[in-house]
Amino acid sequence: MLKFKVIEELKPNTEILKLLENYTYTIKKGKIKHLTNTNLKFIKPTEYVIKSPTTLTIHEYKVNEISNKPFYIKELNQKYNLNEIKEILVKIKN
C-alpha cells in the first residue's frame, strides 16, 4: 500500500485573494506530498475557482528557479505570471 507524508501545506497567495474580493470564488489549499520509501514528491497546486461573473480555474504551483510562471488557467490552457493574472481578472470584471 502506498503511504504519503505531507511535507508542506501551500497557502493561498495574498495578492490573488485581494484581486478576488469582488468575485464569487472558492479555494482549495495545495500540498506537497512525499511517497514514503522513495524519493518521489507530488505537488497538488493551490486552486482558485472563480464562479461568478464567469467560470475560471486558476492553479498556483510552487515556483522553482526554472519557471517564472507559477499560475495555470485550466480553461485557457496556458501558464501565466502574477501580472498577467491581474490583467485577466481586470478584463473579466469589466
C-alpha positions in Angstrom: 0.0 0.0 0.0 1.3 3.4 -0.9 1.8 5.8 2.0 2.2 9.6 1.6 3.6 12.1 4.1 2.6 15.7 3.7 5.7 17.8 3.6 4.2 21.2 3.2 0.8 22.9 3.0 0.7 25.6 0.4 -1.1 28.8 1.5 -3.2 30.9 -0.9 -1.4 33.9 -2.4 -2.5 37.1 -0.6 -2.2 39.3 -3.8 -4.6 36.9 -5.7 -7.0 37.0 -2.7 -7.1 40.8 -2.8 -8.0 40.6 -6.5 -10.7 38.0 -5.9 -12.6 40.1 -3.3 -15.2 41.2 -5.9 -15.8 37.7 -7.3 -17.6 34.6 -6.1 -14.9 32.1 -5.6 -13.6 29.1 -3.6 -10.1 28.0 -2.7 -8.6 24.5 -2.3 -5.3 24.6 -0.5 -2.3 22.9 -2.1 0.0 20.3 -0.6 3.4 18.8 -1.3 3.4 15.1 -0.5 6.3 12.6 -0.3 5.8 9.0 -1.1 7.5 7.1 1.7 10.4 4.8 1.0 11.1 6.6 -2.3 12.4 10.0 -3.4 9.2 10.9 -5.2 7.3 14.1 -4.4 3.8 15.0 -5.6 2.6 18.6 -5.8 -1.1 19.4 -5.5 -1.5 23.0 -6.6 -3.5 25.7 -4.7 -6.7 26.0 -6.7 -8.8 29.2 -7.1 -12.2 28.5 -8.6 -14.0 31.7 -9.8 -17.7 31.0 -10.1 -19.1 34.5 -11.0 -19.1 36.5 -13.3 -17.5 33.7 -15.3 -16.1 30.3 -14.6 -12.4 30.2 -14.3 -10.0 27.8 -12.6 -6.5 29.1 -11.6 -3.9 26.6 -10.3 -0.9 28.0 -8.4 2.2 25.9 -8.3 5.1 26.3 -6.1 7.8 28.3 -8.0 11.2 26.8 -8.8 14.2 28.5 -10.3 13.4 27.4 -13.8 9.8 28.6 -14.2 8.7 32.2 -13.6 5.1 31.5 -14.4 3.6 29.7 -11.3 -0.1 30.1 -12.4 -2.0 27.9 -14.8 -5.5 28.7 -16.1 -7.3 25.5 -16.9 -9.9 26.9 -19.3 -7.2 28.8 -21.3 -4.7 26.0 -21.1 -1.7 28.4 -20.5 0.8 29.4 -17.9 0.9 33.0 -16.5 2.8 35.1 -14.1 1.2 37.3 -11.4 1.0 40.5 -13.6 -0.7 38.6 -16.4 -3.3 37.1 -13.9 -4.1 40.6 -12.6 -4.7 41.8 -16.2 -7.0 38.8 -16.9 -9.0 39.3 -13.7 -9.5 43.0 -14.5 -10.7 42.2 -18.1 -13.2 39.7 -16.7 -14.5 42.2 -14.2 -15.4 44.7 -16.9 
